[in-house]
Amino acid sequence: MNKILSEIPISERPYRSCVGLMVFNKDGNVFCGQRLDNKAEAWQLPQGGIDEGELPIEAGFRELKEETSIINVEFLCEFPEWINYDIPLPLADRLWSGKYRGQSQRWLLFYFSGEDNEININTLNPEFRNWIWLNPLKLPEKAISFKKDVYMKINEVFIPMLENYISAKIK
């Protein structure tokens, strides 16, 4: 007989595999959205699950299009390791029917070469209620508490890369 998922200790639950997407514009700001299913003032970068048999880069392009309608991007790099984060209880029991303790993310860096009018968060299955371009250094302070460390970690690698890209290619 199967245990009710929420009865499984959180430390024994697996992480959900997903991609995280840092998309920056010519000004070095990153796309951030406010979740539709959460009234908090927190902002986050796009992210989403990796389907079975899908590579992180494939999931990244798919999720970006599904969540933002963005297609005019250039893929620059992948973060060198998976980053795990735990989702606190009781939220972990509500998300994905309590199956996971958190997410294991592969982060991808993209340059957005399109125009802002390309961005449409009112998609078939909308996830965001609002969006902004944000200085990536401000992202950790604007994020929900359990994602702050993730954003600080990816900023260490991605900010120098996006700055180098902008200085070499754009300005």
N, C-alpha and C positions, 0 to 999 in steps of 0.2 A: 504494500500500500504506500502510495506517495505521500510524503509530508506536504502540508501546505507550505508554499515557498516562503512565506513570511515567518514560518516557524524555524527555518534553517538559520542558524547563526550567521550574521552578516559576514563574519570572517571566513566562512566556508563557501560563500557564494563566489562564482567566477566574475571576471570583468567582461564587459561587453566590448567587442572590438569595433572601433570607429575611427573616422578621420576627423581632424580639425583643420580648418582652413584660414590662414592669414592672407587676406587679399589687401594689397596696398595700392594707392593711387599715385599720381605724379607728384603730389605734395608730401608723400611719405606717411599719410594717414591710412588707417586700416578700417575696413568695413566692419561695423558692429550692429547687432540687432538686439531689440528687446523682445523677449519671448512673449508670444500671444497667450500662452497658458499660465503665465505668472505675472502678477500685477506689481512685482518689485521693480524698483528703478534700475536694477542691474542690467548691464550690457554684456553681450557675449559675441564671440566669433562664430561663424557658421561651423556646423559639425554634423555628422550623421553616421549611421551604421554602415559597415562594410558587408555587402551581401556575400553569400557563400560562392566561392570561386572568383570573386572580384579582387583585383589588386587595389591597394590604397589610392593610387593615382586615378584609377577608373572611378572609384567611389567618390573621390574628391571632385572631379569634373561633374559627375552626376548630381551630387548633393548641392554643389554650387548653383547649378541650373535649377534644380528643384526648389531650393529655398530662396533664391534671389533673382533668377532669370539671367544671371550673368553668364555670358559665353566668351566675351572678348578678354581673355586672360592669357598670360604667358606663365607657364609653370617654371619656377626657378630652382627649387630644391625641396628635399624631404628632411625633416628633423632626423638626426642620426639614431634615435632610439624611440621606443614606445614609451609613452608617459601615462602612468596610471593615476587615477584619482578616485577617492571614495565619495559616495553620495551619502549624506547623513540620514539616519533614521529620523522620522518615519517616512521621509521622501523616498528612500530606497525601496521601501515596501510597496509604494504606489506605482513607481515607474516600472515598466516592463513586467508587470504582475509580480514584482518582488524577486525576479529571477537573478538579478545582478547586484553586486556590492558597489559597483561604480563602472567606470569606463577605462579602457586601455586605448589610448589615442596615438595615431600616427599623424603628425602635423606636416602640412604642406604649405609652401610659400608661393603665392601667385602675384604677378603684377597685373593690375586692371588697366587695360588699354582702351576701354570703351568710354562712353559718355554716361553721366549719371542718369539720364533718361532711359537707359537700358535696364536699370535696376528696378525690379518689380517684386515686392514682397507679398503681393496679393495673388499668390500662386494657387494651383489646384488644391494643395494641402498646406496652407500657410502656417509658418512657424513664428514669424515675427510680426509685431504690431507697429514697430517703428524702426528706423535705421538712421545711422549717422556715419560720417567719416571721423575717426578719433585718432589723436596722437597715440601711438602704441604704448608710450610710457605711462599714459593715464589709464590704460586698460585694466591693470590689476586693481586699482582703487575703485573702478566703476563696475567690477565683476562681482558676482555672487561669491560668498566667502570660500566655498570649497573649490573654486576654479582659480583663485588668485595665484597660488603657487605655480600652477600650470602656465599661466600667462607670463609670470616672471621668468620662468625657465625658457620658454620659447623666445621671449624677447631678447635674452642673452645671445642667442644664435641668429635670430631673424632680423633684428634691428640693424646690426652692422651690414648684413647682406642687402637689405632694402636700401640703406643709405648708399652703399657702394653702387648698387644698380642705378639709382637715381643720378648720382654724380657722374657716372660713366655714360649712361644712355639718354638721359632726359635733359639735363641742364647744360 
